[in-house]
Amino acid sequence: MAMAKQERDREDLLRDGRQMAIRGETTINGTVVTIGFRGAGQLSLYCGADPVFQFNADQQLRRVFFKEIRYAADAGRLIRLHRVSRGGKVQFDSEPLSENDHAALLDSLGQWIRDLRLIVTNKRAEWRVADQQDVAFFSQLTRWIDALPQPIEIADSPGL
């Protein structure tokens, strides 16, 4: 699912996120967290409206929306994207991240993953799952968390 074009609350992803064939949501530390999987197992993690973390089928981070800024994978690193208008078209210019910004973003992702792993392992959360796919959702989520490489890898590109 593409990140929203505007920095505002997103639609009801559990109900409307049809590009994520298997999806569910829970609350972590007061934030509604929606997790969805595309057909080839690519995970999107929506922690409220911000941050959003999207992975490819190889469990590599490919796109991020963090503190109202878009980021994309580029040759194994994240780059910051700036929206600019040129000739009536919206385009994105890119800028490399500092080591501190890169570390802060990955630390945030790491904390969300640790919290998610804890509630999945200990079955300590209430979940809502779309389309009565409870078994498929929990099976895929558990496999995804168990196989996630540490440290988290950055994709070569933001594509699926």
URCOR-V932511 format. One record per residue. RES is the residue in one letter. SS is DSSP state (H for helix, E for strand, C for the rest). BURIAL is I if it has 24 or more other ideal C-beta (glycine too) atoms within 12 Angstrom, else O. Layout:
RES_SS_BURIAL ; RES_SS_BURIAL
This chain:
M_C_I ; A_C_O ; M_C_I ; A_C_O ; K_C_O ; Q_C_O ; E_C_O ; R_C_O ; D_C_O ; R_C_I ; E_C_O ; D_C_O ; L_H_I ; L_H_I ; R_H_O ; D_H_O ; G_C_I ; R_C_O ; Q_C_O ; M_C_I ; A_C_O ; I_E_I ; R_E_I ; G_E_I ; E_E_I ; T_E_I ; T_E_O ; I_E_I ; N_C_O ; G_C_O ; T_E_O ; V_E_I ; V_E_I ; T_E_I ; I_E_I ; G_E_I ; F_E_I ; R_C_I ; G_C_O ; A_C_O ; G_C_I ; Q_C_I ; L_E_I ; S_E_I ; L_E_I ; Y_E_I ; C_E_I ; G_C_O ; A_C_O ; D_C_I ; P_C_I ; V_E_I ; F_E_I ; Q_E_I ; F_E_I ; N_C_I ; A_C_O ; D_C_I ; Q_C_I ; Q_C_I ; L_E_I ; R_E_I ; R_E_I ; V_E_I ; F_E_I ; F_E_I ; K_C_O ; E_C_O ; I_E_I ; R_E_I ; Y_E_I ; A_E_I ; A_E_I ; D_E_I ; A_C_O ; G_C_O ; R_E_I ; L_E_I ; I_E_I ; R_E_I ; L_E_I ; H_E_O ; R_E_O ; V_E_O ; S_E_O ; R_E_O ; G_C_O ; G_C_O ; K_E_O ; V_E_O ; Q_E_O ; F_E_O ; D_E_O ; S_E_O ; E_E_O ; P_E_O ; L_C_I ; S_C_O ; E_H_O ; N_H_O ; D_H_O ; H_H_I ; A_H_O ; A_H_O ; L_H_I ; L_H_I ; D_H_O ; S_H_I ; L_H_I ; G_H_O ; Q_H_O ; W_H_I ; I_H_I ; R_H_O ; D_H_I ; L_H_I ; R_H_I ; L_H_O ; I_H_I ; V_H_I ; T_H_O ; N_H_O ; K_C_O ; R_C_O ; A_C_I ; E_C_O ; W_C_I ; R_E_O ; V_E_I ; A_H_I ; D_H_O ; Q_H_O ; Q_C_O ; D_H_O ; V_H_O ; A_H_O ; F_H_I ; F_H_I ; S_H_O ; Q_H_I ; L_H_I ; T_H_O ; R_H_O ; W_H_I ; I_H_I ; D_H_O ; A_H_O ; L_C_I ; P_C_O ; Q_C_O ; P_C_O ; I_C_I ; E_C_O ; I_E_I ; A_C_I ; D_C_O ; S_E_O ; P_C_I ; G_C_O ; L_C_O
